[in-house]
Amino acid sequence: MTLELTRAAGVTTLWLARPEKRNAFHGEMLSEIESTLAALEADTATRVIVIAGRGKAFCAGADLAWMAAQAKDGAAVNLASAERMGGIFHKVSACRKPTIARVHGAAMGGGVGLASACDFVVATEAAFFALSEVRLGLVPGVISPFVVRRVGPAKARALFMLGDRVPGPRAASLGLADTCVPQDEAALDAAVADIAGRLLKGGPEALYACKRLVDGVQYRDPGEVLRFTAEAISTRRASAEAREGMAAFLQKRPAAWIPGTDGGAA
């Protein structure tokens, strides 16, 4: 196994566990990420997913030896492999559960893509992000949509073309990370726990609907946006979850999905 899981109240951490390879992706790890993510989406006890790395790095991207072997297998196999990796990043992005990347040490190439596909990124000041594919004669292909979404096209173009290492504080200023904390495991865990705790206060279905709302507004023609957004709020207003949330507010009590209440996980 190349992954490990740890669980707390409503929060499951998916640990990349190839520390000897700085958690670089290869075929087995990609398969395990895909199947584990699907299982966590179906797991009602998991409300928030944290993605983290064992050892000294978050993720060094794709294993170069594995990538080189893929390149020798012919164009069709090489394309299928790239599409599979990209598909996993899209599944992380579209996950029904909120996702938080816990970044320490190196996040390189596909590691930046994995973090960028998450809803939230928390990094330490000593972490660094690197999109150095150009220095290997490559491009950050399947990860590019998620990096561009985070930083915008102009900044992404500079990151892709220069290939420089970006330290944690600058990554936060660019938008690659949402939060940057001191180089301290306790501070990193506390920042992740803070975001997870705030997410647990939101309705599980509403959180997923928010993700779909943002994507839907972004990629629709302007003429379609009004209908799409009106349907989004009217559908949520009629849901059992929203009725519970509004009733809880009016009755000045916690909503049933919040951990520690009768309906929430303790």
Buried (B, 14 or more C-beta within 10 A) or exposed (E): EBBEBEEEBBBBBBBBBBEEBBBBBBBEBBEBBBEBBEEBBEEEEBBBBBBBBBBEBBBBBBBBEBBEEBEEEEEEEBEEBBEBBBEBBBBBBEBBBBBBBBBBBBBBBBBBBBBBBBBBBBBBBBBBBBBBBBEEEBEBEBBBBBBBBBBEEEBBEBBBEEBBBBBBBBBBEBBBBBBBBEEEEEBBBEBBBEBBBEBBEBBBBBBBBBBEBEEBBEEBEEEEEEEBBEEBEEEBEEBEBBEBBEEBEEEEEBBBBBBEBEEBBE
